[in-house]
Amino acid sequence: MSAGKDEASSGFLLDAPNSLNTNFYLLVGANAYGYTNLASSSTATGDVDTYALLLNVGYSYTVISTSQVLYPPGVETMAFVLSRYGALTTIPIKNGDYYYTTFIATDSLYYIQTISPYRDWE
């Protein structure tokens, strides 16, 4: 299934924006792939990517974020759900090697914002 428009769809040549002013989007039930820029991950906020997501009101949705650490220091990617106005809707919960969050849609437009902060594993 197509992921919508993620960083992989551009061959990782484009970075998803860190704001709600994004033309990157996700489709329900699809995987999305991004690349964490270690230069931006070494800052306080790290690499932030924002994707629009259209949903059906009244349905429950779960967002899962995972990381593949290719070299130390690594990053952990967390996915936050924001309202159409940018308000934080959910906070991800860590479960082993991944983060997840579940919510019931009360609107049709949400944003998924992935944050990959720098982690010093030493």
KEFI-761824 format. One record per residue: x, y, z of N, C-alpha, C, O in turn. Coordinates in steps of 0.001 Angstrom, whole numbers, plus 500000, padded with zeros to 6 digits. Each point is the difference from the previous one (the first is absolute). Layout:
% KEFI-761824
XYZXYZXYZXYZ
...
***
This chain:
% KEFI-761824
500841498819500000499159501181500000500882501238500000501013500059500697
498596500908498528500738501251499934499993500703501349499027499916500750
502046500766499549500125500709501273499476501416499903500051500730500990
499453499686497879499645501395499812501229500710499482500671499505499095
499624501623501455501230500714499630500873500072501242499770500819500890
501233498315499160500953500001501098501386500292499439500140500244498801
500869499734502031501351500305499538500533498937499038500791500311499109
498782498445501066500452498930499112499482500197498579500671499625499038
498135500963500821499424500181498660500824500963499149499842500036498780
501034500743501851500888500890499243501412499441499939500933500703499611
499227498041500770501335499417500056500827500604501121501230500015499937
498093500480501085500621500654501162500747501277499617500903500436500715
498716500162498153500614501261499590499300501195500627500597501069500130
498136498761500262499242501076500631499759499677501464499735498853500361
500359502166500472499736499846501427498611500547500288499688501128499618
499478498092501047498668500479500373500155501228500898500887500025500854
498270500989498969500138501210500802499674499762501466499352499015500356
501104501898500485499761499872501440498795500816500444499857500284501189
499276500098497885498850500830500349498729499437499366500055499075499190
498803501496501189498725499571499424499875500412498536499103499527499301
501764501328500240500016500414498604500759498937499203501121500226499544
498247498618500300500650498849499373499197499495498822498770500060500009
501914499445498983499321499302498906500299498501500074499671499255499076
500949500305502017500218498583500255498753499468500697499414500692500832
500175498082498835498790499438500601500129498494500150500805499354499329
498385500107501565499967498557500253498624499468499658499010500731500035
500937497985499632498740499310499757499764499004501128500942499385500501
497820500460499891499652499062501071500403498589499586499727499572498879
500916499721502022500397498622499758501317499834499268500445498875499774
500181502220499856501250499928499243501194500307500898499859500637501044
501294498911498543501245500353500672500580501236499344499819500221498803
500871500575501976500719501159499467501443499895500455500289499513501093
500604500945498063501421499886500308500666501358499888499755500758499061
501081499529501902500744501252499997501445499748500339500387498900500395
500393502128499445501429499929500277500313501051501049499630501163499846
501042498441501209500351500939501052501328500654499683501023499336499838
498935501971500079501198500775499744500740500150501322499540500723500884
501596498607499265500734500050501262500458501398500352500161500312501179
500054500541497830500402501368500305498878500713500751500259500699500980
498495499130498567498894500648500695499624499234501259499413500572500918
500919498133499137499672499207501179500881500346501184499673499664501138
501433500999498606500883500349501104499554501274500701500609500414500987
498329500209498508499450501183500660498992499552501047499701498812500118
499783502136500632499070499672501087498751499289499491499537499049500629
499911501395498246498766499390499499500269498855499044499144499131499833
502004500842499541500307498931499061499316500194498661499554501100499673
500365497826499556499370500019498685498499499882500190499523499021500573
499724501968498953498544500022500133499392499953498605500342500814499142
498755498233500629499309499855498718498498499993500251499525499389500957
499729501298498172498553500119500188499268499478498763500346500326498864
498630498853501394499192499386498950498525500246500286499554499835501135
499685500557497849498547500139500132499367498611499940500531499091499361
498331500758501309499301498710500043498503500255500063499510500619500945
499757498901498046498540500125499980499382498749500614500357498880499634
498713501315501304499411498882500744498482500081500015499419501031499662
499944497870500734498551499956500186499670500301501454500519499349500907
498635501616499312499590500393501355499324498818500691499188499297499400
501159500496501873499382498955500801500739498679499995499658499100500767
501342500765498392500777498766499935501247500117500872500515501092500241
499951497756500223501218499932500802501196499718499093499925499166499097
501167501533501152501213499840499200501201499823500923500042500550501101
500922498682498436501253499811500723501141500384499079500045499589498840
500870501200501685501195500405499266501193499357500700500150500109501217
500688499225498012501183499325500546501235500577499319500028500175498782
500981500115502011501269500473499427501129499103500474500090499640501173
500758500015497889501162499167500309501241500679499448499914500908499174
501229498642501289501273500532499518500891498847499599499962498926500600
500825501305498398501026499046499624501323500725500161500341500887499217
500389498726501797501266500654500289501089499319499184500288498818500190
500306501933498907501016499429499122501409500207500536500923499286499607
499249501657501261501312500268500575499816500833501256499065500797500075
501808499035500916499896500837501194500611501363499713500882500071499145
498716501007501500498852499987500885498712499893499193499919500499498878
499093498858501691498747499775499300498951501020500367500235500912500793
498617498916498617498862500862500296498791499117500252499917498882499490
499168501614501280498701499357500186498961500936499417500007501196500290
499109498275498898498985500827499364498674499848500726499493498892500170
499952502236500256498700500029500660499008500698499071500359500953499309
498398498574500676498969500616499161498932500625500892499388499330500831
500409501953498976498969500740500734498843500285499055500208500197498803
498584499826501725498815500333499211499596501420500361499803500325501171
500075500525497798499607501389500185498646500246499341499678499381498986
499540501513501583498725500377499396500262500840498757501139500370499715
497804499922499559500135500839498801500559501373500333500509500690499116
499405499714502143500499501304500436501392499917500630500554501015500420
500003497786499644501333499825500537500052499689501486501083499932500581
497761499879500041499970499660501426500362498526500190499558499137499243
501243500596501768500385498625500312498772499212500422499296500394500929
500444498494498393498824499171500265500360498780500832499250499616500898
501883499776498813500430498810500727501503500057500256500736500711499315
499695498538501669501420499856500309500350498526499810499296499132500517
501774500570498753500346498596499758500466499280501262500576500602500906
499162498110499125500384499135501118501101499066499505499878499397498934
501188500487501836501105499112499617499649498570500383499554499739501118
500649499341497950499754498583500237501156499220499385499918499565498851
501140500262501901501169499297499467500713500819498954500517501079500288
499512498402498483500728500652498918499150500953499165500473500505498982
498302499750501417499161500897499210499136500877500905499873499757501200
499539501267498189499052500882500676498648499847499318499935499722498802
498987500458501953498676499941499394499070500977500712500263500430501123
498668499901498212498947500808500591498687499622499319499967499759498794
498967500192501972498672499664499484499042501127500353500052500543501104
499079499808497966499045501082500243498756499777499149500027499252499023
498888501406501361498759499984499221499900501334499279500086501058500625
499735498893498072499942501221499194498713500765500279498905499448499892
501230501804500462498855500894500186499957501053498896499127500867499987
501819499045499097500104500904498855500505499159498824500430498863500192
499520501678498623500438499234498831501449500271499606500574499248499213
500024501813501321501379500334499648500877500012501239499702500678500984
501376498570498954501013499969501056501363500090499337500137499848498786
500848500397502030501384499979499541500780499035500879499847499985501221
500981499221498146500934499136500718501344500698499924500507500298498919
500055499952502245501304500656500047500988499046500649499868499641501170
501122499957498050501025499112500534501180500833500459500429500935499324
500080498707501829501140500701500581501063498970500316499742499007500681
501446501238498820501123499092500221501130500751500695500924500479499343
499007499625501971501058500729500709501274499193500112499989498772499909
501080501918500285501305499376500187499985499172501288499472500439501021
501100498385498922500140499141501188501465499611500133500587499444499072
499988500842502056501392499593500263499954498661500709499697499930501191
500604499009498080499856498644500534501187499591500870499979498923500595
501033501898499490501179499619500791499852500372501449500903499748500798
***
